[in-house]
Amino acid sequence: METQISRDELKEKISKRSRFMLIEALPSFMYTQGHLPGAQNIPPDQVAELAPKVAPDKSVEVVVYCSGPT
């Protein structure tokens, strides 16, 4: 199920240390330049391959972000 959350909602999740997994879908060089606290990097061309390994617990909410316009 896909839903969108706002930046404020994400900031609240991070500040409250809610139980969720944060995935940054950006190239590795962008991740090393800076990322949100606790984010794990999965380059966009490897999401299908790596997501099941990085987020194997299907009961945990997963939030994915990128630098795109959406």
Secondary structure in CASP SS format (residue, H / E / C, confidence):
PFRMAT SS
TARGET T0000
AUTHOR 0000-0000-0000
METHOD secondary structure of the structure
MODEL  1
M C 1.00
E C 1.00
T C 1.00
Q C 1.00
I C 1.00
S C 1.00
R H 1.00
D H 1.00
E H 1.00
L H 1.00
K H 1.00
E H 1.00
K H 1.00
I H 1.00
S H 1.00
K C 1.00
R C 1.00
S C 1.00
R C 1.00
F E 1.00
M E 1.00
L E 1.00
I E 1.00
E E 1.00
A C 1.00
L C 1.00
P C 1.00
S H 1.00
F H 1.00
M H 1.00
Y H 1.00
T H 1.00
Q H 1.00
G C 1.00
H C 1.00
L C 1.00
P C 1.00
G C 1.00
A C 1.00
Q E 1.00
N E 1.00
I C 1.00
P C 1.00
P H 1.00
D H 1.00
Q H 1.00
V H 1.00
A H 1.00
E H 1.00
L H 1.00
A H 1.00
P H 1.00
K H 1.00
V H 1.00
A C 1.00
P C 1.00
D C 1.00
K C 1.00
S C 1.00
V C 1.00
E E 1.00
V E 1.00
V E 1.00
V E 1.00
Y E 1.00
C C 1.00
S C 1.00
G C 1.00
P C 1.00
T C 1.00
END
